């Protein structure tokens, strides 16, 4: 997959895309799963905070950040769908 932006060709949007947009596209449709995943990771974060290493904390924080990005993209997609109706 090229690193340079492309375009959606499905007629739903005409926006520049990045590698991250493509990477999160399959996750966006499963926002309920993202909520569940976030809850589990937050619980894991609490355990890691109590008895994990600094590397473990950094990794779970990165995972939580990525989940947040995917959730934000899902919200953005929902708003665009509402506006287009």
N, C-alpha and C positions, 0 to 999 in steps of 0.2 A: 504494500500500500504506500503510495507516495506521501511524503511529508508536506507537500504543498496543498493548499485548499482546493476543494472541488465544489461541485454544486449538487443539490438534490435534484433529481430529474423526475420525481414522482408527481409533480404538480401540487403537492401539499404546501411546500415552501420553496422559495427561491432565495436561499441564503448561502453564504459561504460556509463551508464545513471544514472542520479540522479533524485530525486523527482522533482527538478526544471525543468529538461529536459522534463519530462512527463507533468508537469503542463503547460509549454509553448508550447507544441507540437500542440495543437489545435489553438493557436493564430498565429503561424508561417505562416500558409497558408493565413492569412488575413492581409498581410502587408500594403495594401492600407487603410484598416480600422484602422490600428495602426497609420498611418500618420494623419488621420482625428481625431482620439482620442487624439493624441499628440497636435494637433492644438487647440482643444477645451480646453484641460487641461492647456495649456500655457495661453490662454485667461482667464481661471478661476483663474490661479495663479496671473495674473496681478490684478484682482479684489480683490482677497484675500489679496494680498500685501497691497492694499490701505485701505481695511476696515475689514479684517478678523482678527482672533486671531492667536496667535503663534501655537496653536495646528492645526488649519486649514492649516497654511503654511507647517507645518511638514507633514501633511497627503497628501497634493497635491504634495509636493516634493517627497514623497515616491511613490506615484502613477506615477509621471513622471519618476522616476528612474526605476520602474518596466516596464513601456512602453519602455524605452530605452533598457532594457535587452531583452525584447521580440523582438524588432527591430534588435538588434545585432544577436540574434539567427536566425532570418529570413534571414539575410544577410549571415550568416555562412552556413545555409542550401542551399541557392541559389548557393554559391560558390562551395560547395561540389557537387551539381548536375551538374554544369558546368564542373568541373574537371572530373567527371565520364563519361561525354559524349565524 
